[in-house]
C-alpha cells in the first residue's frame, strides 16, 4: 500500500447552525466497508454521509472524516480540516498503520474487531457535537451568586442577539423562575423532560422551552424539583449545542460537579466568595479533558488587605472577573425581575467578562490542507 500521508487533522469546523445533526463523512469505494460503518453509525444515532471519492470541498457540517484505504491512496484531493479515522479490514491493517504513524493524531479502526471502539468514539463525539459554546457555572460554596450570574450571562447573550439557553442543573435547585418571574408563555420544564421517552430533537428543544427576553430557560416549571438524571442532562446538552449559540449551565456547587459534565464543557467558571474563597483543593479541576478551561469569578466584599487576584491565587485558579456587592442586583433577584438590571451600564460592565467567555468563538476561515505527494 502507498505510504503517502493521510489528510492532516485540524480542529473541527463548527456546525452549520441550522440544528442539523452531526455529519460524519466516510470516503470509500468499498461497498462492504461502507455498509459495515453505516451500521455502526446508525447504532450511535450519528448521521453518516458516504462519498466514493474525496470531495473537492468538504461539507461545512462535517465534523469527522472516516477514510477507507482507497481514499488514503488518492493523493490528488484536498483533505478535511477535521479529525480523521482510517478504517478498513484486516487485509488493510499494515498499510493503514504505516500511514497513521506518519500523521500524529490520525486514528485507525480495523474492522470488525474495532467495531465496538468505533461505536463508542462516534457516540462520544455526538455528545460533544454542535457549534454552541457550553459554559458551566459552579459555586465554591452556597450563597456566592452562582445562579444569579449564570442567568444574567445567558440573558445578556440573548439581548445581544445570540441564541442563548440557561440550564438549571443544580441538584438542590428549587427552580430559577423566582429570579425571573413567571414565563410570559407556557413551555416545558425538567419535570416534563424527565417523563418523556425517546431522543430529544435539537430543533424541537428550541421550540418547546419558555423564554425570557429572547433567552430560553430550562428549569423546574411547576413540579417538585429533583436531581436530573445524568443521561437526560447529557442528551439535553447535546441537543442544545446544536440549537443554541451559547449554553449556560448552573451546576450548583463545584464539589458536586460530574466528570462527564466537565468533559462536555468548553469552560467551567467557579464562583467563589471573596470572604471565604476556599482552598485550592476545593476547586481542583476534575476530569482528564485538558480542553476544558477553568476560571474563577470572585464575588462579595474583599477582606482588608486582599484583592481579587490574591483571592483567585489562594483558590488556585486564574481570575476571570470580580463582582462586588451590588444592591440593585440583590433587589432585582429578590423581586423576580433579574433581567431588568441589564439596563444599567454598571451591571452590564460587571457581566461583560462572563459574557465574552460564554459566547462561541468566531468561525475560522475555511481552508483545506493539500495531501503531500
CORTAHU-V627946 format. One record per pair of residues at least 24 apart in sequence whose C-alpha atoms are under 6 Angstrom apart, sorted by the first residue. I is the first residue (numbers start at 1). GAP is how many residues later the second one is. D is the distance in whole Angstrom. If there is no record, write none. Layout:
BEGIN
I:GAP:D  I:GAP:D
END
This chain:
BEGIN
1:94:5  3:96:6  5:94:6  6:66:6  7:72:5  9:72:6  9:73:5  9:74:5  10:71:5  10:72:5  11:71:6  12:51:5  12:70:5  14:117:5  15:46:5  15:115:6  15:116:5  16:45:5  19:183:6  19:184:6  19:223:5  19:224:5  23:24:5  23:25:6  23:38:6  23:39:5  24:24:5  24:38:6  24:40:5  25:24:5  25:25:6  25:40:5  26:24:5  26:39:6  26:40:5  26:41:6  27:24:5  27:25:6  27:26:6  27:40:5  28:24:5  28:40:5  28:43:6  40:79:6  44:79:5  75:296:6  78:291:6  78:292:5  79:289:6  79:290:5  79:291:6  80:288:6  127:111:5  128:136:6  130:111:5  130:112:4  132:109:4  132:112:6  132:113:4  132:114:5  133:113:5  133:114:6  133:227:5  134:113:5  134:131:5  134:132:5  135:113:5  135:130:6  135:131:6  135:132:5  135:133:6  135:223:6  136:112:6  136:113:5  136:132:5  137:112:6  137:113:5  137:114:6  137:131:6  137:132:5  137:133:6  138:113:5  138:114:5  138:115:5  138:116:5  138:132:5  139:113:6  139:114:4  139:115:5  139:131:6  139:132:5  140:113:6  140:114:6  140:131:6  140:132:5  144:128:6  144:129:5  146:125:6  147:103:6  150:100:6  153:202:5  155:60:6  158:56:5  158:57:5  163:81:5  163:82:5  164:51:5  164:80:6  164:81:6  164:82:5  164:83:6  165:50:6  165:51:5  165:52:6  165:82:5  166:51:5  166:82:5  166:83:6  167:51:5  167:82:5  168:51:5  168:82:5  169:81:5  169:82:5  170:80:6  170:81:4  170:82:4  171:56:5  174:51:6  175:44:5  175:45:5  178:158:5  179:154:5  179:157:4  179:159:6  180:156:5  180:157:5  180:158:6  181:155:5  189:29:6  189:30:5  189:31:5  189:32:5  190:29:6  190:30:5  191:32:6  202:37:4  202:41:6  246:113:6  259:28:5  263:26:6  266:26:5  267:25:5  267:26:5  267:27:6  268:26:5  269:25:6  269:26:5  269:27:5  270:26:5  271:25:6  271:26:5  271:27:6  272:26:5  273:25:6  273:26:5  273:27:6  274:24:6  274:25:6  274:26:6  274:28:5  278:37:6  279:36:5  280:35:4  280:36:5  295:24:6  295:25:6  296:24:6  297:24:5  297:25:6  298:24:5  299:24:5  299:25:6  300:24:5  300:25:5
END
